[in-house]
Amino acid sequence: MPKIASHRRHEDDEYIDEIRIDLVPRFKTSEMSGDEWRVSARIRFFRKGHEVWSRGFGKLSTAVNALPWFFVVAGEGSDFKMLGREQELALCQQPGCSEPSVKRYRFKKVRDCPQSGKMYEPGPSFEYVTAFCQRHAHRGDCGLEDADDNYEVLSGGNSHAAPVEARKEDGK
């Protein structure tokens, strides 16, 4: 019997990994009231470089004030576009990275809930999988789930083969 594979997101992954608020200019023409430039604002949420939600507002200040609310509830609406499983696994699962994945792994053990330290092995007919780009393939040895020793290689080679040096990611 083939195993059922489920994509397991990183525990720090909040799904939305980029938010943009931008102005949207348009030129209004009217024989009655005249022609003029108008400006509205738009909030856009992204996942791994893909826009998953957007909403327009009459003013920038309204968009800025609405942002916290929509960050919490946007995923509940029918206009929220989730990425598919294969689309997710084609991209690095390090939160904030949208590079293509080159290494795919099966979890040896998983936690029963994010706050728990209890680990279990998935059953014989079920497995959890994840994937990373070359840069993020080396996971380290600190986390319970997110550690090199907790991954079985499915494709792309061993995660131990790509150690990284500690550095600030923001370039400062």
ChimeraX attribute file (.defattr): number of C-alpha atoms within 10 A of each C-alpha:
attribute: neighborCount
match mode: 1-to-1
recipient: residues
	/A:1	5
	/A:2	7
	/A:3	11
	/A:4	10
	/A:5	13
	/A:6	13
	/A:7	16
	/A:8	17
	/A:9	18
	/A:10	15
	/A:11	13
	/A:12	10
	/A:13	12
	/A:14	11
	/A:15	18
	/A:16	20
	/A:17	16
	/A:18	14
	/A:19	16
	/A:20	10
	/A:21	17
	/A:22	14
	/A:23	16
	/A:24	15
	/A:25	11
	/A:26	11
	/A:27	9
	/A:28	12
	/A:29	11
	/A:30	8
	/A:31	6
	/A:32	6
	/A:33	8
	/A:34	8
	/A:35	11
	/A:36	11
	/A:37	9
	/A:38	11
	/A:39	15
	/A:40	16
	/A:41	19
	/A:42	19
	/A:43	21
	/A:44	16
	/A:45	22
	/A:46	18
	/A:47	22
	/A:48	23
	/A:49	15
	/A:50	15
	/A:51	17
	/A:52	19
	/A:53	21
	/A:54	17
	/A:55	14
	/A:56	17
	/A:57	17
	/A:58	14
	/A:59	14
	/A:60	19
	/A:61	10
	/A:62	14
	/A:63	21
	/A:64	14
	/A:65	10
	/A:66	13
	/A:67	15
	/A:68	10
	/A:69	9
	/A:70	17
	/A:71	13
	/A:72	9
	/A:73	10
	/A:74	19
	/A:75	16
	/A:76	9
	/A:77	9
	/A:78	8
	/A:79	12
	/A:80	15
	/A:81	15
	/A:82	15
	/A:83	15
	/A:84	9
	/A:85	11
	/A:86	9
	/A:87	11
	/A:88	20
	/A:89	22
	/A:90	20
	/A:91	20
	/A:92	25
	/A:93	26
	/A:94	23
	/A:95	17
	/A:96	18
	/A:97	18
	/A:98	19
	/A:99	18
	/A:100	18
	/A:101	23
	/A:102	19
	/A:103	23
	/A:104	24
	/A:105	22
	/A:106	20
	/A:107	21
	/A:108	17
	/A:109	18
	/A:110	20
	/A:111	15
	/A:112	12
	/A:113	10
	/A:114	12
	/A:115	8
	/A:116	9
	/A:117	12
	/A:118	12
	/A:119	14
	/A:120	11
	/A:121	14
	/A:122	14
	/A:123	8
	/A:124	10
	/A:125	10
	/A:126	12
	/A:127	19
	/A:128	19
	/A:129	19
	/A:130	25
	/A:131	28
	/A:132	26
	/A:133	21
	/A:134	18
	/A:135	16
	/A:136	21
	/A:137	27
	/A:138	20
	/A:139	22
	/A:140	15
	/A:141	12
	/A:142	9
	/A:143	10
	/A:144	15
	/A:145	21
	/A:146	17
	/A:147	16
	/A:148	20
	/A:149	17
	/A:150	18
	/A:151	20
	/A:152	16
	/A:153	17
	/A:154	14
	/A:155	12
	/A:156	16
	/A:157	15
	/A:158	18
	/A:159	23
	/A:160	14
	/A:161	10
	/A:162	13
	/A:163	14
	/A:164	13
	/A:165	5
	/A:166	6
	/A:167	8
	/A:168	7
	/A:169	6
	/A:170	5
	/A:171	5
	/A:172	5
